Amino acid sequence: MRRLFIPPKLAVMAFFLAFSCADKQDFDQFDDLEITPTVASSLFYLESEEQHINAVGGLANFYTQLVNFEAFNEEFVAERLMDGKIIYEIENTTSKELNITIEFLDEGGNVLDAQVFDVDPAPSPLFSLEVFYGSGGKSIDILTATTGLRINATNLGDSTSVSALPEPKLILRSAAEFRFRLK
């Protein structure tokens, strides 16, 4: 007669598996589940060389743009928006003092909110601003009702001076992060 040899480790594992307990599965946990993804995106980018700013002349708009912004035109999306922030970065290596205005427009073209930036001439540090919407910030209704952005940039200086820096230009970047409640 032949004996079966079971290694001790395997015997101990078999013992614990045979006599172990398992909790009853609770499939109602789905009701307690909260899903809040964060969506990040670039909004707009503006770059204008000092040569272009000078060509327009002093005390004049050198950039005007109407940007379609229908991120929240679907009711399903707008209702689930919890909060968000828009990040602006401005880099000015020109010799110009500038004014940049970004207006948030509703469907009728009415201004819901405006962000105004007075930009110093070079050398000036990179300017960065985060604007929060929702709890602790501006009204979330501004974002959900916005269908367009109007961007104006004005030269507050003269039209002849030129920065000593190589390739002087204005760069405006913006990005956004929004949190949604999916359930």
SEFIVEX-418756 format. One record per residue: residue in three letters; residue number from 1; x, y, z negated of N, C-alpha, C in turn. Coordinates in steps of 0.05 Angstrom, whole numbers, plus 5000, padded with zeros to 4 digits. Atoms other than C-alpha are relative to their C-alpha. Layout:
<atoms>
["Ala" NUM [X Y Z] [X Y Z] [X Y Z]] ...
</atoms>
This chain:
<atoms>
["Met" 1 [5017 4977 5000] [5000 5000 5000] [5018 5025 5000]] ["Arg" 2 [4985 4976 4997] [5025 5067 5019] [4988 5023 4984]] ["Arg" 3 [5010 4977 5016] [5020 5128 4974] [5002 5026 5016]] ["Leu" 4 [5000 4974 4987] [5003 5197 4999] [5014 5020 4982]] ["Phe" 5 [4986 4981 5016] [5051 5250 4975] [4990 5028 5007]] ["Ile" 6 [5010 4972 4997] [5022 5321 4965] [5020 5018 4986]] ["Pro" 7 [4981 4981 5013] [5073 5376 4952] [4986 5015 4978]] ["Pro" 8 [5013 4986 5023] [5060 5411 4885] [4988 5027 5007]] ["Lys" 9 [5011 4974 4993] [5050 5479 4916] [4973 4998 5015]] ["Leu" 10 [5025 5004 4985] [4997 5453 4963] [4978 4990 4982]] ["Ala" 11 [5020 5010 5019] [4962 5417 4906] [4989 5023 4983]] ["Val" 12 [5009 4977 5017] [4959 5481 4864] [4982 5018 5017]] ["Met" 13 [5016 4983 4982] [4932 5521 4924] [4973 4987 5005]] ["Ala" 14 [5025 5015 4995] [4879 5467 4938] [4982 5002 4975]] ["Phe" 15 [5015 4999 5025] [4858 5468 4864] [4987 5028 4998]] ["Phe" 16 [5011 4973 5002] [4849 5544 4864] [4979 5006 5021]] ["Leu" 17 [5020 4996 4979] [4812 5544 4930] [4974 4986 4993]] ["Ala" 18 [5024 5016 5006] [4764 5490 4906] [4984 5012 4977]] ["Phe" 19 [5014 4990 5023] [4747 5524 4841] [4999 5031 4999]] ["Ser" 20 [5000 4971 5001] [4752 5598 4861] [4971 5010 5004]] ["Cys" 21 [5027 4988 4999] [4693 5646 4859] [5001 5021 5023]] ["Ala" 22 [5003 4979 4980] [4668 5693 4913] [4975 5016 4993]] ["Asp" 23 [5023 4983 5005] [4623 5753 4903] [4980 4998 5023]] ["Lys" 24 [5021 4999 4980] [4558 5756 4939] [5004 5024 5017]] ["Gln" 25 [4996 4978 4982] [4564 5800 5000] [4978 5020 4998]] ["Asp" 26 [5020 4979 5001] [4529 5867 4996] [5001 5016 5026]] ["Phe" 27 [5001 4987 4974] [4510 5889 5065] [4985 5027 4999]] ["Asp" 28 [5013 4974 5004] [4472 5949 5038] [5021 5022 4996]] ["Gln" 29 [4979 4980 5003] [4539 5985 5030] [5001 5019 5023]] ["Phe" 30 [5001 4983 4976] [4529 6012 5100] [4985 5026 4994]] ["Asp" 31 [5016 4976 5007] [4477 6060 5070] [5017 5020 4985]] ["Asp" 32 [4983 4982 5015] [4532 6090 5026] [5023 5010 5016]] ["Leu" 33 [4978 4993 4984] [4581 6097 5082] [4998 5029 5011]] ["Glu" 34 [4999 4973 4989] [4601 6169 5101] [5022 5002 5020]] ["Ile" 35 [4981 4997 4978] [4635 6182 5167] [5002 5029 5007]] ["Thr" 36 [4996 4972 4994] [4665 6251 5176] [5026 5003 5016]] ["Pro" 37 [4976 4996 4984] [4714 6253 5234] [5007 5029 5004]] ["Thr" 38 [4990 4973 4993] [4756 6314 5249] [5008 5000 5029]] ["Val" 39 [4994 4997 4972] [4759 6336 5321] [5017 5025 5004]] ["Ala" 40 [4982 4977 4995] [4817 6380 5342] [5003 5005 5030]] ["Ser" 41 [4999 4994 4971] [4822 6417 5408] [5013 5028 5003]] ["Ser" 42 [4991 4974 4993] [4856 6475 5441] [4976 5016 5011]] ["Leu" 43 [5022 4984 4990] [4809 6533 5455] [5008 5016 5025]] ["Phe" 44 [4991 4984 4977] [4846 6582 5500] [5029 5008 4996]] ["Tyr" 45 [4972 4992 5000] [4915 6605 5519] [5003 5024 5018]] ["Leu" 46 [4996 4976 4984] [4935 6674 5544] [5030 5006 5000]] ["Glu" 47 [4972 4992 4997] [5003 6693 5570] [5001 5023 5020]] ["Ser" 48 [4998 4977 4983] [5018 6762 5599] [5028 5012 4998]] ["Glu" 49 [4973 4989 5000] [5086 6788 5620] [4998 5030 4997]] ["Glu" 50 [4999 4971 5004] [5106 6859 5601] [4998 5015 5026]] ["Gln" 51 [5002 4987 4974] [5113 6876 5675] [4970 5004 5008]] ["His" 52 [5029 4998 4994] [5038 6861 5684] [4986 5021 4982]] ["Ile" 53 [5012 4980 5018] [5020 6902 5622] [5007 5028 5008]] ["Asn" 54 [4992 4974 4990] [5060 6961 5649] [4985 5008 5025]] ["Ala" 55 [5013 4994 4974] [5027 6956 5718] [4972 5010 4996]] ["Val" 56 [5028 4991 5005] [4958 6967 5687] [5000 5028 4990]] ["Gly" 57 [4998 4973 5011] [4981 7030 5651] [4996 5000 4970]] ["Gly" 58 [5003 4997 5029] [4980 7055 5581] [4971 5005 4992]] ["Leu" 59 [5026 4997 5011] [4918 7055 5537] [4978 4988 5018]] ["Ala" 60 [5019 5013 4982] [4882 7006 5583] [4999 4970 4995]] ["Asn" 61 [5002 5029 5002] [4856 6935 5582] [5017 4987 5022]] ["Phe" 62 [4984 5015 4980] [4907 6890 5616] [4989 4972 5003]] ["Tyr" 63 [5011 5027 4999] [4867 6827 5603] [4971 5000 4990]] ["Thr" 64 [5028 5004 5008] [4792 6813 5601] [4991 4973 5011]] ["Gln" 65 [5009 5027 4992] [4763 6743 5603] [4975 4992 4984]] ["Leu" 66 [5023 5011 5012] [4696 6712 5589] [5003 4969 5002]] ["Val" 67 [4995 5029 5001] [4705 6639 5567] [4974 4986 4992]] ["Asn" 68 [5024 5016 5007] [4647 6589 5568] [5007 4983 4976]] ["Phe" 69 [4994 5015 5025] [4643 6557 5499] [4974 4986 4992]] ["Glu" 70 [5025 5014 5005] [4587 6506 5498] [5005 4975 4984]] ["Ala" 71 [4993 5023 5016] [4618 6459 5447] [4977 4990 4984]] ["Phe" 72 [5021 5008 5018] [4556 6458 5405] [4972 5004 5012]] ["Asn" 73 [5026 4996 4987] [4501 6466 5457] [4981 4976 4997]] ["Glu" 74 [5017 5023 5005] [4476 6396 5443] [4990 5001 4971]] ["Glu" 75 [5011 4998 5027] [4429 6397 5383] [5011 4979 4981]] ["Phe" 76 [4989 5022 5016] [4455 6330 5359] [5027 5008 4988]] ["Val" 77 [4973 4992 5009] [4526 6359 5354] [4998 5023 4981]] ["Ala" 78 [5003 4976 5017] [4506 6426 5324] [4989 4993 4973]] ["Glu" 79 [5012 5008 5025] [4464 6393 5270] [5020 4985 4982]] ["Arg" 80 [4982 5017 5015] [4522 6349 5248] [5027 5014 4993]] ["Leu" 81 [4976 4985 5006] [4576 6403 5245] [5000 5008 4971]] ["Met" 82 [4998 4994 5029] [4599 6409 5173] [5016 5025 4995]] ["Asp" 83 [4983 4977 5003] [4655 6459 5177] [5022 4999 5021]] ["Gly" 84 [4979 4999 4980] [4714 6480 5218] [5019 5024 4995]] ["Lys" 85 [4982 4977 5000] [4771 6527 5229] [5011 5005 5027]] ["Ile" 86 [4987 4992 4975] [4800 6565 5287] [5027 5012 4992]] ["Ile" 87 [4973 4991 5005] [4875 6577 5288] [5009 5017 5023]] ["Tyr" 88 [4990 4981 4980] [4904 6637 5324] [5030 5003 4996]] ["Glu" 89 [4972 4994 5001] [4978 6647 5340] [5006 5021 5021]] ["Ile" 90 [4993 4979 4982] [5005 6710 5371] [5030 5005 4999]] ["Glu" 91 [4972 4995 4998] [5075 6720 5396] [5004 5023 5020]] ["Asn" 92 [4997 4976 4983] [5094 6789 5424] [5030 5006 5001]] ["Thr" 93 [4972 4992 4996] [5163 6800 5453] [5002 5024 5018]] ["Thr" 94 [5000 4976 4983] [5142 6862 5492] [5006 5024 4982]] ["Ser" 95 [4995 4975 5015] [5157 6934 5472] [4973 5015 4995]] ["Lys" 96 [5027 4988 5002] [5082 6947 5469] [4986 4994 4974]] ["Glu" 97 [5020 5004 5021] [5034 6957 5412] [4975 4993 5014]] ["Leu" 98 [5023 5011 4986] [4973 6917 5431] [4977 4996 4981]] ["Asn" 99 [5024 5007 5015] [4902 6905 5409] [4986 4977 5015]] ["Ile" 100 [5014 5023 4988] [4867 6838 5421] [4975 4996 4985]] ["Thr" 101 [5027 5005 5012] [4793 6828 5408] [4988 4975 5012]] ["Ile" 102 [5013 5024 4992] [4759 6761 5411] [4971 5001 4989]] ["Glu" 103 [5028 4998 5008] [4683 6764 5409] [4986 4973 5005]] ["Phe" 104 [5016 5024 4998] [4637 6705 5396] [4972 5008 5009]] ["Leu" 105 [5025 4991 4988] [4575 6712 5440] [4979 4978 4999]] ["Asp" 106 [5022 5019 4998] [4507 6679 5437] [4990 4999 5028]] ["Glu" 107 [5011 5004 4974] [4465 6658 5496] [4991 5026 5014]] ["Gly" 108 [5008 4974 4989] [4439 6729 5506] [5022 5020 5003]] ["Gly" 109 [4977 4981 4998] [4509 6760 5505] [5004 5017 4976]] ["Asn" 110 [4997 4984 5024] [4501 6788 5435] [5024 4991 4984]] ["Val" 111 [4976 5007 5015] [4563 6791 5392] [4992 4989 4972]] ["Leu" 112 [5006 5012 5026] [4557 6743 5333] [5022 5005 4980]] ["Asp" 113 [4977 4996 5018] [4627 6754 5305] [5023 5010 5018]] ["Ala" 114 [4977 4990 4985] [4692 6787 5326] [5025 4997 4983]] ["Gln" 115 [4974 5002 5013] [4765 6775 5309] [5018 5021 5015]] ["Val" 116 [4984 4978 4989] [4809 6837 5320] [5029 4997 4990]] ["Phe" 117 [4972 5002 5007] [4885 6834 5321] [5014 5025 5010]] ["Asp" 118 [4982 4979 4992] [4931 6895 5321] [5028 4989 4999]] ["Val" 119 [4975 5014 4996] [4997 6870 5347] [5022 5020 5002]] ["Asp" 120 [4977 4982 4999] [5063 6906 5333] [5018 4992 5023]] ["Pro" 121 [4981 5006 4979] [5116 6912 5387] [5023 4984 4989]] ["Ala" 122 [4976 5016 5008] [5178 6868 5387] [5021 5018 4988]] ["Pro" 123 [5000 5028 5010] [5214 6849 5347] [4979 4997 4978]] ["Ser" 124 [5020 5006 5021] [5155 6822 5308] [4999 4970 4997]] ["Pro" 125 [5001 5029 5005] [5148 6754 5276] [4975 4987 5013]] ["Leu" 126 [5024 5015 4990] [5101 6700 5302] [4978 5004 4980]] ["Phe" 127 [5023 4995 5017] [5033 6717 5275] [4981 4976 5002]] ["Ser" 128 [5018 5023 5001] [4987 6660 5253] [4977 5005 4980]] ["Leu" 129 [5024 4995 5017] [4916 6663 5224] [4982 4976 5004]] ["Glu" 130 [5021 5021 5000] [4867 6608 5205] [4974 5013 4990]] ["Val" 131 [5026 4989 5008] [4794 6629 5202] [4981 4976 4996]] ["Phe" 132 [5016 5022 5008] [4748 6581 5165] [4970 5006 5004]] ["Tyr" 133 [5029 4999 4996] [4674 6568 5180] [4987 4978 4983]] ["Gly" 134 [5013 5020 5017] [4627 6532 5133] [5004 5008 4971]] ["Ser" 135 [4997 4995 5029] [4633 6525 5058] [5026 5015 4994]] ["Gly" 136 [4977 4983 5007] [4679 6580 5032] [5010 5017 5022]] ["Gly" 137 [4990 4983 4978] [4687 6614 5099] [4976 5015 5013]] ["Lys" 138 [5022 4986 4986] [4645 6650 5151] [4977 4980 5005]] ["Ser" 139 [5024 5017 4995] [4576 6624 5168] [5005 4980 5022]] ["Ile" 140 [4998 5021 4980] [4575 6558 5206] [4981 5006 5023]] ["Asp" 141 [5019 4993 4979] [4516 6587 5245] [5014 5016 5023]] ["Ile" 142 [4986 4986 4979] [4566 6631 5283] [5009 4981 5021]] ["Leu" 143 [4990 5020 4980] [4597 6570 5315] [4978 4986 5014]] ["Thr" 144 [5021 5016 4987] [4533 6532 5328] [4984 5017 5020]] ["Ala" 145 [5015 4982 4982] [4502 6593 5363] [5018 5011 5022]] ["Thr" 146 [4982 4989 4981] [4564 6612 5403] [4999 4984 5026]] ["Thr" 147 [5000 5013 4974] [4560 6598 5478] [5023 5012 5017]] ["Gly" 148 [4978 4988 4985] [4617 6644 5501] [5019 5016 4982]] ["Leu" 149 [4980 4983 5013] [4680 6680 5480] [5008 5021 5020]] ["Arg" 150 [4990 4978 4983] [4700 6748 5507] [5026 5009 4988]] ["Ile" 151 [4973 4993 5009] [4774 6764 5502] [5009 5025 5014]] ["Asn" 152 [4989 4975 4989] [4801 6834 5512] [5027 5006 4988]] ["Ala" 153 [4973 4993 5009] [4874 6855 5507] [5006 5028 5011]] ["Thr" 154 [4996 4972 4992] [4892 6929 5508] [5028 5009 4993]] ["Asn" 155 [4974 4988 5005] [4959 6964 5515] [4996 5026 4985]] ["Leu" 156 [5003 4975 5015] [4962 7017 5461] [5025 5017 5003]] ["Gly" 157 [4975 4985 4996] [5032 7040 5483] [5000 5012 5028]] ["Asp" 158 [4997 4987 4974] [5060 7071 5546] [5002 4978 5021]] ["Ser" 159 [4998 5019 4978] [5069 7039 5614] [5028 5000 5012]] ["Thr" 160 [4974 4999 4989] [5143 7051 5623] [5021 4985 4984]] ["Ser" 161 [4979 5013 5016] [5182 7021 5565] [5001 4970 5006]] ["Val" 162 [4996 5028 4995] [5211 6952 5572] [5016 4989 4977]] ["Ser" 163 [4986 5013 5022] [5233 6905 5517] [5029 4992 5008]] ["Ala" 164 [4973 5009 4995] [5307 6889 5512] [5003 4969 4999]] ["Leu" 165 [5000 5029 5002] [5289 6816 5499] [4996 4987 5028]] ["Pro" 166 [5004 5012 4974] [5293 6767 5558] [4971 4990 5004]] ["Glu" 167 [5028 5008 4993] [5226 6754 5593] [4980 5008 4980]] ["Pro" 168 [5020 4991 5020] [5183 6797 5548] [4972 4994 5008]] ["Lys" 169 [5028 5007 4994] [5111 6774 5544] [4984 4998 4974]] ["Leu" 170 [5019 5005 5022] [5050 6767 5500] [4990 4971 5004]] ["Ile" 171 [5012 5027 4999] [5027 6696 5483] [4980 4998 4977]] ["Leu" 172 [5022 5005 5020] [4961 6682 5448] [4991 4972 5004]] ["Arg" 173 [5009 5027 5000] [4945 6611 5430] [4977 4997 4980]] ["Ser" 174 [5021 5005 5021] [4883 6585 5395] [4993 4970 5002]] ["Ala" 175 [5009 5028 5002] [4861 6517 5372] [4978 4998 4979]] ["Ala" 176 [5022 5003 5019] [4804 6490 5331] [4999 4972 4989]] ["Glu" 177 [5005 5026 5013] [4789 6434 5282] [4972 5001 4988]] ["Phe" 178 [5028 5001 5010] [4717 6415 5267] [4995 4973 4987]] ["Arg" 179 [5007 5025 5014] [4690 6363 5218] [4970 4996 5005]] ["Phe" 180 [5028 5007 4995] [4625 6327 5235] [4991 4978 4981]] ["Arg" 181 [5012 5022 5016] [4579 6283 5193] [4984 4983 5021]] ["Leu" 182 [5013 5017 4980] [4560 6224 5237] [4977 4984 4989]] ["Lys" 183 [5021 5016 5011] [4514 6189 5188] [4987 5016 4977]] 
</atoms>
